[in-house]
Amino acid sequence: MPPSHKGLRELFSYPLMSAIFDRRTRRVARGTSIVSGSIGYTSPNKPAPLSPLEEAVLVVSTGLTGKTTMHDVPAKNDDGTDRFSAPLINILARSASSIDNAHAVSFFLINDEGTWLIKHARNRDALALLSQLPPRWEDWNESDWLGAAKTLKHQLYKERLDFPRQWPYYFIWNRQISNRPGTSILLPIVDLTRQFINVIISLLSEEDGQRPLFVDDWQRFRPRTLLDWGAWVASRLGFVPNISYNIIGGAQRARGNWLSTEFPAPIGFANTLRTDYETFFQLQNLMLIAQGMGLGAWIHAAVGSPYVFERDPAKGKFGIEFRMQKPKQRHRWQRFPPLPTTLDNPIGIDGVLESLTPPYVKSMNDAVDKVIEEKYGPAGTYGDNSIFDRAYKKSEYGDAFLKMASRRPTPQVVEYAKEICNYIYDTYGRFPAHVNAFHLPGVWLQFSHLELEFYEKYFDADLYHRQAAHDQLWGGH
């Protein structure tokens, strides 16, 4: 049954190709003035915040759709032997592509009523929420959107997150028009710890000779055992290739064919492992939705790290209070390590948004165990047939794939994965080493009702015709 609200009906009938063609950055929110010489503008209007319904559509659109992912990948090797077929962390689909369906991206919502974290449920909890709603968004009425958004919003502060309007907080003209009263902003943040561990396990679950030997490309080889010293001496005498980097696990890991030494995996190369790509898919979706709703939307440089991660206004810190993990002392390094290993690491908001790193887990061993349990435990991705089967026409198809895909990583894989994670944490005092546990992609997305008088004065009407019709569809402001 179509929704009764005119704006919702129009949103779901607006053509995708029109949204793509007409999508533009539109920056100036209602109530905002522009200092720009002969083409400046002084607003006579008060700020006009998004309505609760408008904001609810945007909040919910960052999350789960109720659909499931499709495991349309081979579960066997070409020769019929077993292969690793379980890279996905979550089974329920999100509204934007997510690397290994990690759902690593969260959003902070910033508006006139405060600063919020949008928290999405997983697996059974998500299904319990979605089961109370029509299966398709196009059938949701106004109360469905408002109710769903309310369950997702966790208030952190009762005021808008804001900073002094100067460098290094706001960049060039952003200080005049970014994060102004009446606007709503979504700030993405990415948990890199789970997917980092998941990728390590996935790589180590390949066939013999295909698993990479992990090396630390920022550290010289440090012999610890007799075998290590023998390998080091042999490399100096030219009996074996020169060992350029530190081998995680020592020389014993380079023996045999369980691991491949021909194409090692350097931990310094890993960076975000493309986990942050979900951010950009989400932002593009939201830009198209804003166009369909007739809102102004503007992706631009956010206030950067580390300013977002610390809060103590009396000391000039205006961000969100994260637990900051201190770096190792400099005198303990053999040579100066790469950034950001010498800086504080934002690892979470206690009880609200926590990474898989101590003290939120007892050790990195526990972090690896938790990723495995979240995937293969009774309530995990591959532990609940009723969720997994939803993607298939017949449950027998899902059961057949699940039987092949739900094998836990072997003890040897788990052992080396823990060895790698412990090496990183013990060596650098943080996890991951070469990127923060919580990563800020560096942009945020501002939504607003436009200052139409400004656009009418200076711009071609075809560039904002959808926004000019907004009040007729969604109500005046």
C-alpha positions in Angstrom: 0.0 0.0 0.0 1.6 3.3 -1.0 2.4 5.8 1.8 -0.1 8.6 2.4 2.5 11.3 2.7 2.9 13.2 -0.5 6.7 13.6 -0.2 7.2 9.9 0.3 5.0 9.0 -2.7 6.9 11.4 -4.9 10.3 10.1 -3.6 9.5 6.6 -4.6 8.3 7.6 -8.0 11.2 9.9 -8.9 13.3 8.2 -11.6 16.8 7.0 -10.8 18.2 8.4 -14.0 16.8 11.8 -13.3 18.4 11.7 -9.8 21.8 10.9 -11.4 21.4 13.5 -14.1 20.2 16.3 -11.8 22.4 15.6 -8.8 24.5 18.6 -8.0 26.3 19.9 -4.9 24.1 22.7 -3.4 25.7 24.3 -0.4 23.8 27.3 0.9 21.2 26.4 3.6 18.2 28.5 4.4 19.2 31.3 6.8 22.8 31.4 5.6 24.5 34.5 4.3 27.4 34.6 1.8 30.3 37.1 2.0 31.2 37.3 -1.7 31.7 40.8 -2.8 29.4 41.9 -5.7 27.7 38.4 -5.7 27.3 38.3 -1.9 24.1 37.7 -0.2 22.5 38.5 3.2 19.7 36.1 4.2 16.5 37.5 5.6 15.4 34.0 6.7 15.7 32.0 9.9 17.4 28.5 9.7 14.9 25.8 8.7 15.9 22.4 10.1 14.9 19.2 8.3 11.6 17.8 9.5 11.7 14.6 11.6 10.4 12.6 8.6 13.0 14.0 6.2 15.8 13.2 8.6 14.4 9.8 9.3 14.5 8.8 5.6 18.2 9.7 5.5 19.0 8.0 8.8 17.3 4.7 7.8 18.8 4.8 4.3 22.3 4.2 5.8 21.3 0.8 7.1 19.8 -2.6 6.5 17.2 -3.2 3.8 15.9 -6.6 5.1 17.3 -8.4 2.1 20.1 -10.9 2.4 23.4 -11.2 0.5 23.8 -13.8 -2.2 26.6 -16.3 -1.9 26.9 -16.6 -5.7 30.6 -17.7 -5.5 32.2 -21.1 -6.0 32.3 -23.3 -2.9 34.8 -25.7 -4.4 38.1 -25.3 -6.4 38.1 -26.2 -10.1 39.4 -29.7 -9.2 36.6 -30.3 -6.7 38.7 -29.8 -3.6 37.5 -27.7 -0.7 38.1 -24.0 -0.7 37.4 -21.2 1.7 34.0 -19.8 0.9 33.1 -17.7 3.9 34.7 -14.2 3.6 31.4 -12.4 4.5 31.1 -11.0 8.0 27.4 -10.3 7.9 24.5 -12.0 6.0 21.9 -9.3 5.9 22.3 -6.7 3.1 23.0 -3.0 3.7 21.8 -0.2 1.4 25.3 0.2 -0.1 28.0 -2.2 -1.1 30.2 -3.2 1.9 33.6 -4.9 1.5 33.0 -8.5 2.7 29.7 -7.2 4.0 31.7 -6.0 7.0 29.2 -3.2 7.8 32.2 -1.3 9.2 30.8 2.2 8.6 28.8 4.0 11.2 27.5 7.6 11.0 27.4 10.4 13.5 24.3 12.6 13.0 24.8 16.3 13.8 21.8 18.6 14.0 20.3 21.4 16.0 19.0 18.9 18.6 22.4 17.4 19.3 25.0 14.9 18.2 24.0 11.2 17.7 25.5 7.9 16.7 23.4 5.8 14.3 23.7 2.2 15.5 22.4 -0.6 13.3 21.4 -4.0 14.7 22.9 -7.3 13.4 21.5 -10.7 12.3 18.6 -11.8 14.6 18.2 -8.4 16.3 18.0 -6.7 12.9 15.4 -9.2 11.7 13.3 -8.8 14.9 13.2 -5.0 14.2 12.5 -5.4 10.5 9.8 -8.0 11.0 7.6 -5.3 12.6 7.7 -3.3 9.3 6.5 -3.8 5.8 9.1 -5.7 3.8 9.7 -2.9 1.2 10.5 0.7 2.0 8.1 1.9 -0.6 5.2 0.6 1.5 6.4 2.3 4.7 4.2 5.1 6.1 5.3 8.1 8.0 5.2 6.4 11.4 7.3 3.5 10.1 10.2 5.8 9.1 10.0 7.8 12.3 9.9 4.7 14.5 12.7 2.9 12.7 14.9 6.0 12.9 14.2 6.4 16.6 15.5 2.9 17.3 18.8 3.7 15.5 19.7 7.0 17.0 21.8 7.1 20.2 22.3 10.6 21.5 25.9 11.5 22.6 25.5 15.2 23.2 22.5 17.6 23.5 24.3 20.2 21.3 25.5 20.3 17.8 29.1 19.2 17.3 31.0 22.3 16.3 34.4 23.8 16.2 36.1 27.2 16.0 35.6 28.6 12.5 39.2 28.7 11.5 42.0 26.5 10.3 42.7 23.7 11.2 39.1 22.9 11.9 37.3 24.4 8.8 38.9 24.6 5.4 38.7 27.8 3.2 35.1 28.8 2.5 33.6 25.9 4.6 34.0 28.1 7.7 31.1 30.3 6.4 28.6 27.7 5.2 29.5 24.3 6.7 27.7 22.9 9.7 25.4 25.9 10.1 22.2 26.0 12.2 19.4 24.3 10.5 21.6 21.8 8.6 21.8 18.1 9.3 25.2 16.4 8.8 26.2 12.7 8.5 29.8 12.1 9.5 31.1 8.6 8.6 33.5 6.6 10.7 35.0 3.2 9.9 35.9 0.4 12.3 39.0 -1.2 10.7 39.7 -3.9 13.3 37.2 -6.6 12.4 37.8 -6.5 8.7 41.5 -6.5 9.2 41.3 -9.7 11.2 38.8 -11.1 8.8 41.1 -10.5 5.8 44.0 -12.2 7.6 41.9 -15.3 8.3 40.6 -15.3 4.7 44.1 -15.1 3.2 45.4 -17.8 5.5 42.5 -20.1 4.5 43.7 -20.5 1.0 45.4 -23.7 -0.3 48.9 -24.8 0.6 51.4 -22.6 -1.3 48.8 -19.9 -1.8 48.8 -18.5 1.7 51.0 -15.4 2.1 53.8 -15.2 4.6 53.2 -12.0 6.6 56.1 -9.6 6.9 56.6 -6.2 8.7 58.0 -4.0 5.9 58.8 -1.3 8.4 61.1 -3.4 10.6 64.4 -5.1 9.9 64.6 -8.8 10.5 65.1 -9.5 14.2 66.4 -13.0 14.9 65.0 -14.6 18.1 65.6 -18.3 17.7 68.5 -20.5 16.6 66.7 -21.0 13.3 66.3 -17.3 12.9 70.0 -16.7 13.5 70.9 -19.5 11.1 68.6 -17.9 8.4 70.2 -14.5 9.1 73.7 -15.8 8.7 72.8 -17.8 5.6 71.3 -14.6 4.0 74.5 -12.7 4.8 76.7 -15.4 3.2 74.5 -15.5 0.1 73.2 -19.1 0.7 69.6 -17.9 0.8 68.0 -14.6 -0.5 68.5 -11.5 1.6 65.9 -11.1 4.3 64.9 -7.5 3.9 62.0 -7.3 6.4 61.0 -8.8 9.7 59.2 -12.2 9.2 56.2 -12.4 11.4 56.4 -15.7 13.2 60.1 -16.1 12.4 62.1 -18.2 9.9 60.1 -21.3 10.8 57.1 -19.7 9.0 59.1 -19.6 5.8 59.8 -23.3 5.8 57.7 -25.8 3.9 54.8 -25.0 1.5 52.0 -24.1 3.9 52.9 -20.4 3.3 54.1 -18.8 0.2 57.3 -16.8 0.5 57.2 -15.7 -3.2 54.5 -13.2 -2.7 54.5 -12.1 1.0 51.9 -9.9 2.6 53.4 -6.7 4.1 51.4 -5.3 6.9 52.3 -1.8 6.0 50.6 -2.2 2.6 47.3 -3.2 4.1 46.1 0.3 5.2 42.3 0.4 5.2 42.0 -2.8 3.1 39.3 -0.8 1.1 37.0 -1.2 4.1 36.3 2.5 3.9 34.9 2.2 0.3 31.5 1.5 1.9 31.6 5.1 3.0 31.7 6.5 -0.5 28.9 4.1 -1.8 26.8 5.3 1.1 27.4 8.9 0.4 26.6 8.6 -3.3 23.3 6.9 -2.3 22.5 9.6 0.1 23.2 12.3 -2.5 20.7 10.7 -4.9 18.1 10.4 -2.2 18.6 14.0 -1.3 18.0 14.9 -4.9 14.9 12.9 -5.0 13.6 14.7 -1.8 14.5 18.1 -3.2 17.1 18.8 -0.4 20.4 20.6 -0.7 23.3 18.1 -0.3 27.0 18.8 0.0 29.9 16.3 0.5 32.9 18.3 1.7 36.0 18.2 3.9 35.0 17.3 7.5 36.9 18.6 10.5 39.8 16.2 10.5 41.4 13.7 12.8 42.5 14.0 15.6 40.2 17.0 16.4 37.0 14.9 16.0 38.2 12.3 18.5 38.8 14.4 21.6 36.4 16.5 23.8 37.3 18.9 26.5 36.0 22.4 25.6 37.9 24.0 28.5 41.1 22.8 26.8 40.0 23.7 23.3 38.9 20.2 22.3 35.5 20.2 20.8 35.0 16.8 19.2 33.6 13.5 20.4 35.1 11.8 23.4 36.9 8.7 22.3 39.1 6.5 24.3 42.6 7.3 23.0 45.2 4.7 23.2 48.7 6.1 23.8 51.6 5.2 21.5 54.7 3.4 22.5 57.5 5.5 23.8 59.9 6.7 21.1 63.1 5.5 22.8 61.9 1.9 22.3 62.1 2.1 18.5 65.1 0.9 16.5 64.2 3.5 13.9 61.4 6.0 13.6 58.1 4.1 12.9 55.5 5.1 10.3 52.6 7.4 11.0 50.1 7.1 12.7 51.9 4.7 15.1 53.5 7.5 17.0 50.1 9.2 17.6 47.2 8.4 19.9 44.9 5.7 18.5 41.1 6.3 18.7 39.8 2.9 19.7 36.2 3.5 20.7 33.5 5.1 22.8 33.0 3.0 25.9 29.8 1.0 25.8 28.7 2.7 22.5 31.2 2.0 19.7 34.1 -0.3 20.5 36.8 -1.7 18.3 38.4 -5.2 18.6 41.5 -4.0 20.5 42.4 -4.0 24.2 40.9 -3.0 26.6 37.6 -3.9 24.8 39.0 -7.4 24.4 41.3 -9.1 26.9 44.0 -9.7 24.2 44.4 -9.9 20.4 43.8 -13.7 20.8 40.3 -12.8 22.1 39.8 -10.4 19.2 40.5 -13.2 16.7 38.2 -15.6 18.6 35.5 -13.0 18.6 35.6 -12.5 14.8 35.3 -16.2 14.4 32.5 -16.5 16.9 30.6 -13.7 15.2 30.8 -15.6 11.9 30.5 -19.2 13.0 28.8 -19.1 16.4 25.2 -20.1 16.9 24.0 -16.6 16.3 26.6 -15.7 13.7 26.6 -15.3 10.0 27.1 -19.0 9.2 25.5 -20.3 12.3 21.8 -19.6 11.7 20.3 -21.5 8.8 17.0 -19.6 9.0 18.8 -16.4 8.2 21.1 -17.9 5.6 18.4 -19.7 3.7 16.4 -16.5 3.1 18.5 -15.8 -0.1 17.6 -19.1 -1.8 14.5 -20.4 -3.5 14.8 -23.6 -1.6 16.3 -24.2 1.8 18.1 -27.2 0.5 20.2 -24.9 -1.7 21.2 -22.8 1.3 21.9 -25.8 3.4 24.2 -27.3 0.7 26.2 -24.1 0.5 26.2 -23.6 4.2 27.5 -27.1 4.8 30.6 -26.3 2.6 31.0 -22.7 3.8 30.5 -23.0 7.6 33.7 -24.9 8.4 35.6 -22.9 10.9 39.2 -21.9 10.1 41.7 -24.6 10.9 43.6 -24.5 14.2 46.8 -23.7 12.2 45.1 -20.7 10.5 43.8 -19.4 13.8 47.2 -19.9 15.4 49.0 -17.8 12.8 46.3 -15.2 12.6 46.7 -14.7 16.4 50.5 -14.6 16.0 50.1 -11.8 13.4 47.7 -9.7 15.4 49.8 -10.1 18.6 52.9 -9.1 16.7 51.3 -5.9 15.4 49.9 -5.0 18.9 53.1 -5.9 20.8 55.4 -4.2 18.3 53.4 -1.0 17.7 51.3 -0.8 20.8 48.1 -0.5 18.7 46.0 -2.4 16.3 46.0 -2.0 13.3 49.5 -0.5 13.1 49.4 1.7 10.0 46.0 3.2 10.3 43.7 4.1 13.3 41.3 1.5 14.8 38.6 4.0 13.9 39.2 5.7 10.6 37.7 9.0 9.5 37.5 9.1 5.7 37.8 12.9 5.9 34.4 14.0 4.5 30.9 14.6 5.8 27.6 15.2 4.0 25.5 18.2 4.8 21.7 18.2 4.1 19.6 21.4 4.1 16.6 23.2 2.9 18.1 25.7 0.4 18.1 29.4 0.6 16.0 29.7 -2.5 16.2 33.4 -2.7 19.9 33.2 -3.1 19.6 30.7 -5.9 16.8 32.6 -7.6 18.9 35.7 -7.6 22.1 34.2 -9.2 21.5 30.8 -10.8 19.7 29.1 -13.7 16.4 27.8 -12.4 17.0 24.4 -14.1 19.9 23.7 -11.6 17.6 23.7 -8.6 14.1 23.0 -9.9 13.6 19.9 -7.7 14.6 21.9 -4.6 12.3 24.7 -5.6 9.4 22.2 -5.5 10.4 20.8 -2.2 7.9 22.6 0.1 5.0 21.6 -2.1 5.8 18.0 -1.6 7.1 17.9 2.0 5.4 20.9 3.6 6.5 24.4 4.2 9.3 25.3 6.7 
